[in-house]
Amino acid sequence: MKYLPYDDLVINAMDETELEEYIVTRENYGSQNWISDGYAIPFVTGHKYKIHWGLIGTNFEDMNILIPRAY
C-alpha cells in the first residue's frame, strides 16, 4: 500500500504540472508491505492522503477502515 500526503494546503499551492510531478514521484510516498489479514497504518487525523495499492492492483470490492477510540 502506498500513501501520499494530499492536504489542500499542499496541493492547492501547486499548478497542474507540479501536482502531476508530485503524484508520480515515488519518493513522496510512504509505503506499507501487504499483509493478507489487513493493514495497520497510523494516519494523522485532520489530514488527507492519496492511497493506492501499488503494483498489486485492486482485486477487491470493499475496504473497511477501523478508527480505534482514543483513551
VOGUGU-215559 format. One record per residue: residue number from 0; residue in three letters; chain; x, y, z of N, C-alpha, C, CB in turn. Coordinates in Angstrom, 2 decimals, always signed. Glycine has a CB too. Layout:
<drenmis>
+-----+------+-----+---------+---------+---------+---------+---------+---------+---------+---------+---------+---------+---------+---------+
: seq : type : mol :    n.c1 :    n.c2 :    n.c3 :   ca.c1 :   ca.c2 :   ca.c3 :    c.c1 :    c.c2 :    c.c3 :   cb.c1 :   cb.c2 :   cb.c3 :
+-----+------+-----+---------+---------+---------+---------+---------+---------+---------+---------+---------+---------+---------+---------+
: NUM :  ALA :   A :       X :       Y :       Z :       X :       Y :       Z :       X :       Y :       Z :       X :       Y :       Z :
...
+-----+------+-----+---------+---------+---------+---------+---------+---------+---------+---------+---------+---------+---------+---------+
</drenmis>
This chain:
<drenmis>
+-----+------+-----+---------+---------+---------+---------+---------+---------+---------+---------+---------+---------+---------+---------+
: seq : type : mol :    n.c1 :    n.c2 :    n.c3 :   ca.c1 :   ca.c2 :   ca.c3 :    c.c1 :    c.c2 :    c.c3 :   cb.c1 :   cb.c2 :   cb.c3 :
+-----+------+-----+---------+---------+---------+---------+---------+---------+---------+---------+---------+---------+---------+---------+
:   0 :  MET :   A :   +0.85 :   -1.16 :   +0.00 :   +0.00 :   +0.00 :   +0.00 :   +0.89 :   +1.22 :   +0.00 :   -0.97 :   +0.00 :   +1.21 :
:   1 :  LYS :   A :   +0.56 :   +2.19 :   -0.80 :   +1.30 :   +3.44 :   -0.89 :   +0.40 :   +4.58 :   -0.44 :   +1.82 :   +3.68 :   -2.34 :
:   2 :  TYR :   A :   +0.97 :   +5.57 :   +0.23 :   +0.18 :   +6.71 :   +0.65 :   +0.98 :   +7.99 :   +0.48 :   -0.28 :   +6.55 :   +2.12 :
:   3 :  LEU :   A :   +0.27 :   +9.04 :   +0.09 :   +0.88 :  +10.33 :   -0.24 :   +0.14 :  +11.43 :   +0.52 :   +0.83 :  +10.60 :   -1.77 :
:   4 :  PRO :   A :   +0.85 :  +12.29 :   +1.27 :   +0.18 :  +13.43 :   +1.89 :   -0.52 :  +14.27 :   +0.81 :   +1.19 :  +14.29 :   +2.69 :
:   5 :  TYR :   A :   -1.80 :  +14.57 :   +1.02 :   -2.60 :  +15.20 :   -0.02 :   -3.49 :  +16.30 :   +0.55 :   -3.46 :  +14.15 :   -0.74 :
:   6 :  ASP :   A :   -2.96 :  +17.03 :   +1.52 :   -3.71 :  +18.13 :   +2.14 :   -3.95 :  +19.25 :   +1.13 :   -2.95 :  +18.67 :   +3.36 :
:   7 :  ASP :   A :   -5.09 :  +19.92 :   +1.27 :   -5.41 :  +21.05 :   +0.41 :   -4.30 :  +22.11 :   +0.44 :   -6.74 :  +21.67 :   +0.82 :
:   8 :  LEU :   A :   -3.74 :  +22.35 :   +1.61 :   -2.70 :  +23.35 :   +1.75 :   -1.48 :  +23.01 :   +0.89 :   -2.28 :  +23.47 :   +3.21 :
:   9 :  VAL :   A :   -1.20 :  +21.73 :   +0.73 :   -0.06 :  +21.29 :   -0.08 :   -0.39 :  +21.35 :   -1.57 :   +0.36 :  +19.86 :   +0.30 :
:  10 :  ILE :   A :   -1.48 :  +20.72 :   -1.97 :   -1.76 :  +20.58 :   -3.40 :   -2.34 :  +21.84 :   -4.05 :   -2.70 :  +19.44 :   -3.62 :
:  11 :  ASN :   A :   -3.05 :  +22.67 :   -3.27 :   -3.61 :  +23.90 :   -3.85 :   -2.54 :  +24.92 :   -4.22 :   -4.60 :  +24.52 :   -2.89 :
:  12 :  ALA :   A :   -1.36 :  +24.80 :   -3.61 :   -0.27 :  +25.72 :   -3.91 :   +0.46 :  +25.32 :   -5.19 :   +0.72 :  +25.76 :   -2.75 :
:  13 :  MET :   A :   +0.10 :  +24.17 :   -5.77 :   +0.78 :  +23.66 :   -6.97 :   -0.05 :  +23.94 :   -8.21 :   +1.06 :  +22.16 :   -6.84 :
:  14 :  ASP :   A :   +0.67 :  +24.21 :   -9.32 :   -0.05 :  +24.27 :  -10.59 :   -0.24 :  +22.83 :  -11.08 :   +0.72 :  +25.14 :  -11.65 :
:  15 :  GLU :   A :   -0.92 :  +22.66 :  -12.21 :   -1.26 :  +21.32 :  -12.70 :   -0.01 :  +20.47 :  -12.97 :   -2.09 :  +21.44 :  -13.98 :
:  16 :  THR :   A :   +1.02 :  +21.06 :  -13.52 :   +2.26 :  +20.34 :  -13.82 :   +2.97 :  +19.91 :  -12.54 :   +3.20 :  +21.21 :  -14.67 :
:  17 :  GLU :   A :   +3.05 :  +20.80 :  -11.55 :   +3.69 :  +20.46 :  -10.28 :   +2.92 :  +19.36 :   -9.55 :   +3.78 :  +21.72 :   -9.39 :
:  18 :  LEU :   A :   +1.60 :  +19.41 :   -9.59 :   +0.79 :  +18.38 :   -8.93 :   +1.01 :  +17.03 :   -9.59 :   -0.71 :  +18.76 :   -8.99 :
:  19 :  GLU :   A :   +1.03 :  +16.99 :  -10.91 :   +1.28 :  +15.73 :  -11.61 :   +2.65 :  +15.18 :  -11.25 :   +1.17 :  +15.93 :  -13.14 :
:  20 :  GLU :   A :   +3.67 :  +16.04 :  -11.18 :   +5.01 :  +15.61 :  -10.81 :   +5.05 :  +15.10 :   -9.37 :   +6.02 :  +16.77 :  -10.99 :
:  21 :  TYR :   A :   +4.33 :  +15.77 :   -8.47 :   +4.25 :  +15.37 :   -7.07 :   +3.66 :  +13.96 :   -6.96 :   +3.39 :  +16.37 :   -6.27 :
:  22 :  ILE :   A :   +2.61 :  +13.69 :   -7.74 :   +1.92 :  +12.41 :   -7.68 :   +2.78 :  +11.28 :   -8.24 :   +0.61 :  +12.48 :   -8.43 :
:  23 :  VAL :   A :   +3.52 :  +11.52 :   -9.30 :   +4.29 :  +10.44 :   -9.93 :   +5.66 :  +10.20 :   -9.30 :   +4.47 :  +10.74 :  -11.39 :
:  24 :  THR :   A :   +6.13 :  +11.09 :   -8.44 :   +7.44 :  +10.93 :   -7.81 :   +7.34 :   +9.94 :   -6.65 :   +7.99 :  +12.29 :   -7.31 :
:  25 :  ARG :   A :   +7.94 :   +8.78 :   -6.82 :   +7.83 :   +7.70 :   -5.84 :   +8.38 :   +8.07 :   -4.47 :   +8.53 :   +6.48 :   -6.34 :
:  26 :  GLU :   A :   +9.37 :   +8.91 :   -4.41 :   +9.98 :   +9.29 :   -3.13 :   +9.03 :  +10.07 :   -2.24 :  +11.23 :  +10.10 :   -3.37 :
:  27 :  ASN :   A :   +7.96 :  +10.60 :   -2.79 :   +6.99 :  +11.36 :   -1.99 :   +6.04 :  +10.46 :   -1.21 :   +6.19 :  +12.27 :   -2.89 :
:  28 :  TYR :   A :   +6.03 :   +9.17 :   -1.53 :   +5.10 :   +8.23 :   -0.92 :   +5.71 :   +7.50 :   +0.26 :   +4.62 :   +7.24 :   -1.95 :
:  29 :  GLY :   A :   +4.89 :   +7.23 :   +1.25 :   +5.23 :   +6.26 :   +2.26 :   +4.69 :   +4.92 :   +1.78 :   +4.64 :   +6.64 :   +3.67 :
:  30 :  SER :   A :   +5.13 :   +3.83 :   +2.38 :   +4.61 :   +2.53 :   +1.94 :   +4.49 :   +1.57 :   +3.11 :   +5.50 :   +1.94 :   +0.86 :
:  31 :  GLN :   A :   +3.63 :   +0.60 :   +2.93 :   +3.39 :   -0.45 :   +3.90 :   +3.31 :   -1.75 :   +3.12 :   +2.09 :   -0.20 :   +4.74 :
:  32 :  ASN :   A :   +4.05 :   -2.78 :   +3.54 :   +4.00 :   -4.06 :   +2.85 :   +2.66 :   -4.74 :   +3.05 :   +5.13 :   -4.96 :   +3.35 :
:  33 :  TRP :   A :   +2.26 :   -5.52 :   +2.07 :   +1.00 :   -6.23 :   +2.09 :   +0.98 :   -7.29 :   +3.19 :   +0.72 :   -6.86 :   +0.74 :
:  34 :  ILE :   A :   -0.08 :   -7.29 :   +3.95 :   -0.33 :   -8.30 :   +4.97 :   -1.70 :   -8.88 :   +4.62 :   -0.29 :   -7.69 :   +6.47 :
:  35 :  SER :   A :   -1.80 :  -10.18 :   +4.44 :   -3.04 :  -10.75 :   +3.93 :   -4.25 :  -10.51 :   +4.84 :   -2.87 :  -12.23 :   +3.74 :
:  36 :  ASP :   A :   -4.02 :  -10.34 :   +6.13 :   -5.14 :  -10.10 :   +7.06 :   -5.55 :   -8.63 :   +7.12 :   -4.76 :  -10.57 :   +8.44 :
:  37 :  GLY :   A :   -4.71 :   -7.73 :   +6.65 :   -5.05 :   -6.31 :   +6.68 :   -3.85 :   -5.46 :   +7.00 :   -6.14 :   -6.06 :   +7.69 :
:  38 :  TYR :   A :   -4.08 :   -4.19 :   +7.10 :   -3.04 :   -3.20 :   +7.37 :   -3.29 :   -2.54 :   +8.71 :   -2.98 :   -2.14 :   +6.25 :
:  39 :  ALA :   A :   -2.23 :   -2.11 :   +9.35 :   -2.34 :   -1.21 :  +10.50 :   -1.36 :   -0.08 :  +10.21 :   -2.01 :   -1.95 :  +11.87 :
:  40 :  ILE :   A :   -1.89 :   +1.06 :   +9.86 :   -1.07 :   +2.20 :   +9.47 :   -1.54 :   +3.42 :  +10.23 :   -1.13 :   +2.44 :   +7.93 :
:  41 :  PRO :   A :   -0.62 :   +4.12 :  +10.89 :   -1.03 :   +5.33 :  +11.59 :   -1.22 :   +6.49 :  +10.62 :   +0.00 :   +5.71 :  +12.66 :
:  42 :  PHE :   A :   -2.32 :   +7.20 :  +10.76 :   -2.58 :   +8.41 :  +10.00 :   -2.89 :   +9.52 :  +10.98 :   -3.76 :   +8.21 :   +8.98 :
:  43 :  VAL :   A :   -2.59 :  +10.73 :  +10.60 :   -2.87 :  +11.89 :  +11.43 :   -4.26 :  +12.39 :  +11.06 :   -1.79 :  +13.00 :  +11.26 :
:  44 :  THR :   A :   -5.15 :  +12.44 :  +12.04 :   -6.50 :  +12.91 :  +11.76 :   -6.45 :  +14.38 :  +11.34 :   -7.42 :  +12.73 :  +13.00 :
:  45 :  GLY :   A :   -7.39 :  +14.75 :  +10.50 :   -7.45 :  +16.12 :  +10.01 :   -6.58 :  +16.35 :   +8.79 :   -7.04 :  +17.05 :  +11.10 :
:  46 :  HIS :   A :   -5.93 :  +15.32 :   +8.29 :   -5.11 :  +15.43 :   +7.09 :   -5.67 :  +14.52 :   +6.01 :   -3.63 :  +15.07 :   +7.38 :
:  47 :  LYS :   A :   -5.32 :  +14.81 :   +4.76 :   -5.77 :  +13.99 :   +3.63 :   -4.59 :  +13.23 :   +3.06 :   -6.42 :  +14.87 :   +2.53 :
:  48 :  TYR :   A :   -4.90 :  +12.05 :   +2.53 :   -3.89 :  +11.18 :   +1.93 :   -4.43 :  +10.60 :   +0.63 :   -3.48 :  +10.05 :   +2.90 :
:  49 :  LYS :   A :   -3.57 :  +10.46 :   -0.36 :   -3.89 :   +9.72 :   -1.58 :   -3.34 :   +8.32 :   -1.35 :   -3.28 :  +10.40 :   -2.90 :
:  50 :  ILE :   A :   -4.20 :   +7.31 :   -1.48 :   -3.81 :   +5.94 :   -1.16 :   -4.01 :   +5.05 :   -2.39 :   -4.63 :   +5.39 :   +0.04 :
:  51 :  HIS :   A :   -3.03 :   +4.18 :   -2.65 :   -3.21 :   +3.18 :   -3.69 :   -2.40 :   +1.95 :   -3.33 :   -2.78 :   +3.73 :   -5.06 :
:  52 :  TRP :   A :   -2.65 :   +0.90 :   -4.07 :   -2.08 :   -0.40 :   -3.74 :   -0.93 :   -0.81 :   -4.65 :   -3.14 :   -1.44 :   -3.78 :
:  53 :  GLY :   A :   -0.24 :   +0.14 :   -5.22 :   +0.96 :   -0.14 :   -6.00 :   +0.71 :   -1.09 :   -7.15 :   +2.02 :   -0.71 :   -5.11 :
:  54 :  LEU :   A :   +1.55 :   -2.08 :   -7.29 :   +1.51 :   -2.98 :   -8.43 :   +0.56 :   -4.17 :   -8.25 :   +2.87 :   -3.49 :   -8.70 :
:  55 :  ILE :   A :   -0.06 :   -4.33 :   -7.06 :   -0.92 :   -5.50 :   -6.87 :   -2.29 :   -5.32 :   -7.51 :   -1.09 :   -5.78 :   -5.39 :
:  56 :  GLY :   A :   -2.61 :   -4.11 :   -7.89 :   -3.91 :   -3.86 :   -8.49 :   -5.01 :   -3.79 :   -7.45 :   -4.24 :   -4.94 :   -9.50 :
:  57 :  THR :   A :   -6.21 :   -3.67 :   -7.91 :   -7.35 :   -3.61 :   -6.99 :   -8.20 :   -4.85 :   -7.21 :   -8.19 :   -2.30 :   -7.21 :
:  58 :  ASN :   A :   -7.86 :   -5.92 :   -6.53 :   -8.57 :   -7.18 :   -6.67 :   -9.57 :   -7.38 :   -5.54 :   -7.58 :   -8.33 :   -6.72 :
:  59 :  PHE :   A :  -10.23 :   -6.33 :   -5.12 :  -11.23 :   -6.40 :   -4.07 :  -12.32 :   -5.38 :   -4.36 :  -10.61 :   -6.16 :   -2.67 :
:  60 :  GLU :   A :  -13.46 :   -5.54 :   -3.72 :  -14.58 :   -4.65 :   -3.96 :  -14.89 :   -3.74 :   -2.78 :  -15.80 :   -5.44 :   -4.30 :
:  61 :  ASP :   A :  -14.40 :   -4.08 :   -1.59 :  -14.69 :   -3.30 :   -0.40 :  -13.41 :   -2.99 :   +0.36 :  -15.67 :   -4.04 :   +0.49 :
:  62 :  MET :   A :  -13.46 :   -1.91 :   +1.11 :  -12.38 :   -1.57 :   +2.03 :  -13.03 :   -1.03 :   +3.29 :  -11.37 :   -0.53 :   +1.39 :
:  63 :  ASN :   A :  -12.69 :   -1.61 :   +4.42 :  -13.19 :   -1.14 :   +5.70 :  -12.08 :   -0.45 :   +6.45 :  -13.77 :   -2.31 :   +6.53 :
:  64 :  ILE :   A :  -12.41 :   +0.65 :   +7.07 :  -11.44 :   +1.40 :   +7.86 :  -11.94 :   +1.43 :   +9.29 :  -11.24 :   +2.85 :   +7.30 :
:  65 :  LEU :   A :  -11.11 :   +0.99 :  +10.20 :  -11.43 :   +1.00 :  +11.61 :  -10.59 :   +2.06 :  +12.28 :  -11.19 :   -0.39 :  +12.25 :
:  66 :  ILE :   A :  -11.22 :   +2.99 :  +12.93 :  -10.51 :   +4.03 :  +13.66 :  -10.73 :   +3.75 :  +15.14 :  -11.01 :   +5.47 :  +13.26 :
:  67 :  PRO :   A :   -9.67 :   +3.28 :  +15.82 :   -9.84 :   +2.96 :  +17.24 :  -10.13 :   +4.20 :  +18.08 :   -8.61 :   +2.25 :  +17.77 :
:  68 :  ARG :   A :  -10.86 :   +3.98 :  +19.12 :  -11.20 :   +5.07 :  +20.04 :   -9.99 :   +5.40 :  +20.90 :  -12.43 :   +4.69 :  +20.93 :
:  69 :  ALA :   A :   -9.70 :   +6.68 :  +21.06 :   -8.60 :   +7.10 :  +21.91 :   -9.02 :   +7.05 :  +23.37 :   -8.14 :   +8.51 :  +21.53 :
:  70 :  TYR :   A :   -8.12 :   +6.65 :  +24.22 :   -8.43 :   +6.56 :  +25.65 :   -7.75 :   +7.62 :  +26.42 :   -8.05 :   +5.23 :  +26.20 :
+-----+------+-----+---------+---------+---------+---------+---------+---------+---------+---------+---------+---------+---------+---------+
</drenmis>
